[in-house]
Amino acid sequence: MAAGHPPPSPSRSRSRRSRLQRDDDFYTPRHISSRDRAATLPAPNTFSEYRTNRPRGDSEKKSRIPSVKPAGESGRRGFHPWHFIRISFRSASKASALCNVLWPVVPAALAVKYALSERHILTFILAYIAMVPCANLIGFAGQEFARKVPHVAGVLVETTCGSVVEIILFMVLLRSDLFYVIKAAILGSILATMLLCLGLCFFVGGLHRDEQTFSDAISEAGSGLLLTAGVVLGVPTFFRISMAVEPAQANLLPDERVLGISRVISVLLIISYCVFVFFQARTHHGIYDAVFEHDEHRDRDKHKDNAKDKLTMTECIIALAISITLATLIAIILIQQIEFIIEDGHVSDAFMGLILVPLVEKFAEHLTAIDEAWDNQTNFALSHVLGATLQTALFNAPLTVIVGWGLNKGMNLDFDLFNLVMLILSILTVGRFLQDQKSNYLEGFLLVILYVAIAVSAFHTPDPPGHGNNAGHSEGNSTEGGH
């Protein structure tokens, strides 16, 4: 204290503090809504942390009347052809817009299929490329639809729409009795999303910043469920191997037992998926809403997204109907050519199922997640990656077994041992990378390298017994599906 200046009186100090407090309140807390104040807080990692920091006023007074979120409002109603074509062609990102350049390949694939039916390689290539714009439109329409509903429901809608192509391909493969290809595609779909897509998300997001962070609520639940699903999917395979090493059990009809175990496990997995959706969308939706809202506030180009024209609800439904119909037609053509491609020895069964089929079926989800990682929406990207992976493991794969059960087909969950081991090791690797809730481009690069290594091994994997002109029929008559 300088000499000659008396210390301020307590009343003056209190008066100054109250005046400063009033000024601070004017600029920050008192004139900010509880929802905006919650958005400035870090994303919650636990349910108790969410309950502590959740907004009290706005969030507890929810309207019972369903309405479109402001971020998804198009300002129009009904169906407008010109706006529909222009917005759909523009798509969600530059990468998605480039995919729309491939739309002329769709009629070309249909024309070649019926005009040049003997050109199987050409038809396969055109159909494979034609799946890209169809899957891209499914992903974009699902993304536009998701903008109009709450965050958690939107993520579930996008994930489900992105898995439509996969379910279609599985059903067509099941009808063709290509069980070995289906099994490889199930594991390949999980690996492609978990390693390639997540790796590209980490790599692309790490190009703009030293590291990205994400919520433990997303990563912990997803990685734990994924490890559980991977182990449960491996139970029929481990059971078959354990019976094979015991000579006394060789005559106990292991194929029928494996088929029965697979069907029971499929029912259990679908029940698990329903519980997971209920957990995410109903009982614990608040913490996920808070995490996703936090991600929206750190979107790099949020102002550009808000300024873009958007599809109406009617246009979203029409886009989904058109794209799903075209994807179904192209999938049927694609699967019809797979048998000829494999029989002629151009591509092995393992490479076709583990690499080629999953890449095209998960294309829309990959683009969506990578675009979100580029915009620094790491929680959105991670939820799409883990959500799509869990839907394949907990719903799409067991659904194929149950549909085959209804059609009296011997589809089971007895996978190739090498593919199954690589799946479980990959899940453990991804779980280790997610443990610190941070990511960088190095981790993404390493995940992509791991996927490429698995792809190389799949390319050199020999075809299973029964490969040849009657491969499809021999698989159909074997409950083991190509083993």
Sequence and secondary structure as in RCSB ss.txt:
>XXXX:A:sequence
MAAGHPPPSPSRSRSRRSRLQRDDDFYTPRHISSRDRAATLPAPNTFSEYRTNRPRGDSEKKSRIPSVKPAGESG
RRGFHPWHFIRISFRSASKASALCNVLWPVVPAALAVKYALSERHILTFILAYIAMVPCANLIGFAGQEFARKVP
HVAGVLVETTCGSVVEIILFMVLLRSDLFYVIKAAILGSILATMLLCLGLCFFVGGLHRDEQTFSDAISEAGSGL
LLTAGVVLGVPTFFRISMAVEPAQANLLPDERVLGISRVISVLLIISYCVFVFFQARTHHGIYDAVFEHDEHRDR
DKHKDNAKDKLTMTECIIALAISITLATLIAIILIQQIEFIIEDGHVSDAFMGLILVPLVEKFAEHLTAIDEAWD
NQTNFALSHVLGATLQTALFNAPLTVIVGWGLNKGMNLDFDLFNLVMLILSILTVGRFLQDQKSNYLEGFLLVIL
YVAIAVSAFHTPDPPGHGNNAGHSEGNSTEGGH
>XXXX:A:secstr
  TT     HHHHHHHHHHHHHHHHHHTTTTS HHHHHHHS   SSHHHHHHHS SSTTTS  SS    GGG  S
  S  HHHHHHHHHH SSHHHHHHGGGTTHHHHHHHHHHHSTT HHHHHHHHHHHHHHHHHHHHHHHHHHHHTS 
HHHHHHHHHHHHTHHHHHHHHHHHHTT HHHHHHHHHHHHHIIIIIIHHHHHHHHHTTSS EE  HHHHHHHHHH
HHHHHHHHTHHHHHHHHHHT GGGTTS HHHHHHHHHHHHHHHHHHHHHHHHHIIIIISHHHHHHHHHHHHHT T
THHHHHHS    HHHHHHHHHHHHHHHHHHHHHHHHHHHHHHHTTSS HHHIIIIIHHHHHTHHHHHHHHHHHHT
T HHHHHHHHHHHHHHIIIIIHHHHHHHHHHTT        HHHHHHHHHHHHHHHHHHTTSEE HHHHHHHHHH
HHHHHHHHHT    TT STTHHHHHHT TTS  
